[in-house]
Amino acid sequence: MAAREDSDNLAWDRSDELWEEAGRQVRLSFQCRKIESFAARISGKPATLVTPLIIGGFNVLYPIRLEGSSAPVLVRLPCPNQAVFPEEKTAAEAATATYIAQHTQIPVAEVFHHGVDSDIGPFMIIQDLES
């Protein structure tokens, strides 16, 4: 049984290392500038990152203020090294949120754009419900 425990501990340690690396990667100023540029390109308006970033178990949210908009939008990306099949996951989540918004009274964030970008990978640009 000890061999299995050692193997499990190695897997947990590797998972922790990947999580810590993902946390560092999403906070890099280069990455944040890339997200700002992406949001500006998609919206056609100057975009500014609003801190703090919101990092969850499988996604990271970059709050972005678009010039002329009163509320920020959220650029939602899968966390690096955490999601399996991130393109499919993001497309399914966008479709699910859109379906729920159209067919129920459950409040969900509006999905403004979603897809796969060559610079940032799979993404959703969604409404910030808290602002």
Residue pairs with C-beta under 8 A, 6 or more apart in sequence:
18 81
18 82
19 81
19 82
21 80
21 81
22 79
22 80
22 81
22 82
23 55
25 31
25 80
26 53
26 55
26 60
26 77
26 79
26 80
27 53
32 49
32 53
32 62
34 119
34 120
35 49
35 62
35 64
35 75
35 77
35 120
36 47
36 48
36 49
36 64
37 47
37 119
38 75
38 117
38 119
38 120
38 123
39 47
39 62
39 64
39 66
39 73
39 75
39 125
40 46
40 47
42 113
42 125
43 66
43 73
43 125
45 66
45 67
45 68
45 69
46 66
46 67
47 64
47 65
47 66
47 67
48 64
48 65
48 67
49 62
49 63
49 64
50 63
50 64
50 65
50 72
51 63
52 63
53 60
53 61
53 62
53 63
54 60
54 61
54 63
54 74
55 61
55 79
56 79
57 79
57 82
58 78
58 79
58 82
58 83
58 89
59 76
59 77
59 78
59 79
59 83
60 76
60 77
60 78
60 79
61 74
61 75
61 76
62 74
62 75
62 76
62 77
63 72
63 73
63 74
63 128
64 72
64 73
64 74
64 75
65 72
66 72
66 73
71 127
71 128
71 131
72 128
72 131
73 112
73 125
73 126
73 127
73 128
74 109
74 125
74 126
74 127
74 128
75 123
75 124
75 125
76 90
76 123
76 124
76 125
76 126
77 120
77 121
77 122
77 123
78 86
78 89
78 90
78 121
78 122
83 89
86 121
86 122
87 116
87 121
87 122
89 122
90 114
90 116
90 122
90 123
90 124
91 114
91 122
93 124
94 111
94 114
94 124
97 108
97 109
97 111
97 124
97 126
98 111
100 106
100 108
101 108
101 110
101 111
107 129
109 126
109 127
109 128
109 129
110 126
110 127
111 124
111 125
111 126
111 127
112 125
112 126
112 127
113 123
113 124
113 125
114 122
114 123
114 124
114 125
115 122
115 123
116 122
116 123
117 123
